[in-house]
Amino acid sequence: MTDPDFAQLVSEVRRFSRFYTRQIGALREGLLDSDLSLAEARIVYEVAQQEGMTATVLGDELSLDAGYLSRVLRRLEQRGLIERHRSQSDGRKSLISLTGQGRDAFETIDARSYNEVAAMLKTLKPADQHRLVKAMGTVEQLLGPRTEPRVPYILRTHQPGDMGWIVHRHGVLYSQEFGWDETFEALVAAITAEFIRNYKPRRERCWIAEREAEVVGSAFLAEESDAVGKLRLLYVEPSARGLGIGRRLVDECIRFARQIGYSKVTLWTNDVLAAARHIYESAGFRLVQEEPHHSFGHDLVGQSWELDLTAVSPAAYTSANQRSVAGERR
């Protein structure tokens, strides 16, 4: 039986596909008021970008069936838009290039495409233009090849607006990933509010991980007593996991605790948060207590962890690429 929620997602993607193909004019008989079909125009575009490519490379680039591609290339050649010639380095290969007429056709549809997109964007406010492009980038990132380059990130201290974002993302992520209800979001709101109201800059710190100008994680070190600091609200966005951000945030908490002179760092989490617990354990924390509880709409097992800074040397923890999400209570 099909999951009704998933079926609805499929319907929404199909609806968007129908909308967008209509929006860009992909259903017209000739693309951009030319006498070229969508496939023909795309082939002309690709050949214009890389003169002298083979049919095999072109087919791989566009994911086209070899037989279908061969028929389209034959039509374009008969119309005088492309030409083929033998490779000087390998006589077995036939290279494809645009003719002068083909170059003119490319420049015409390229200019028309630019003008149509520019006209579409001009109907939007500048902020909405950037929202649209960002949303398109998200679609490409999620559906494209999984060879995403590693984008550098930075760590900074908190700024106005960060606390609200941290509360929001904790509420969303823990609902999506663990089914926790809004009482968890309320707890995070209480923790961040207490941190701001009683903030002690010399003894407490909030680190914000930022990647491509977006907040992708956070961690807090709060004062629990004169000798003890408490690690709180560690989380990393799904899009940034696997980059070592979670472990880096924990490392910064530990370094700061040593600098302040705390003798111990504590934290509280739940046993279902396996990735976070792995980070804590690899950083030198040890589990000191477990207790079952019913919170956030679920039966959970809470865990208290401690790191004895008088017994662990700074060399005992180093950065590693680990994904990280953690839960907190007051």
Salt bridges, closest charged atoms under 4 A:
GLU12 OE1 - ARG15 NE 3.20
ASP35 OD1 - ARG79 NH2 3.19
GLU40 OE2 - ARG75 NE 3.27
GLU40 OE1 - ARG79 NH1 3.38
GLU46 OE2 - ARG42 NH2 2.86
GLU51 OE2 - ARG103 NH2 2.69
GLU77 OE1 - ARG84 NE 3.21
ASP90 OD1 - ARG92 NE 3.00
GLU116 OE2 - ARG28 NH1 3.15
ASP128 OD1 - ARG131 NH1 3.13
GLU148 OE2 - ARG211 NH2 3.38
ASP162 OD2 - ARG156 NH1 2.73
GLU177 OE2 - ARG241 NH2 3.06
GLU194 OE1 - ARG330 NH2 3.15
GLU210 OE2 - ARG156 NE 2.80
GLU214 OE2 - LYS134 NZ 2.29
GLU223 OE1 - LYS200 NZ 2.37
GLU223 OE2 - ARG203 NE 2.44
GLU237 OE2 - ARG169 NE 2.67
ASP251 OD1 - ARG247 NE 2.92
GLU252 OE2 - ARG248 NE 3.22
GLU252 OE2 - ARG255 NH1 3.01
GLU291 OE2 - ARG329 NH2 2.84
ASP299 OD1 - HIS294 ND1 2.73
GLU306 OE1 - LYS264 NZ 3.52
GLU328 OE1 - ARG232 NE 3.55
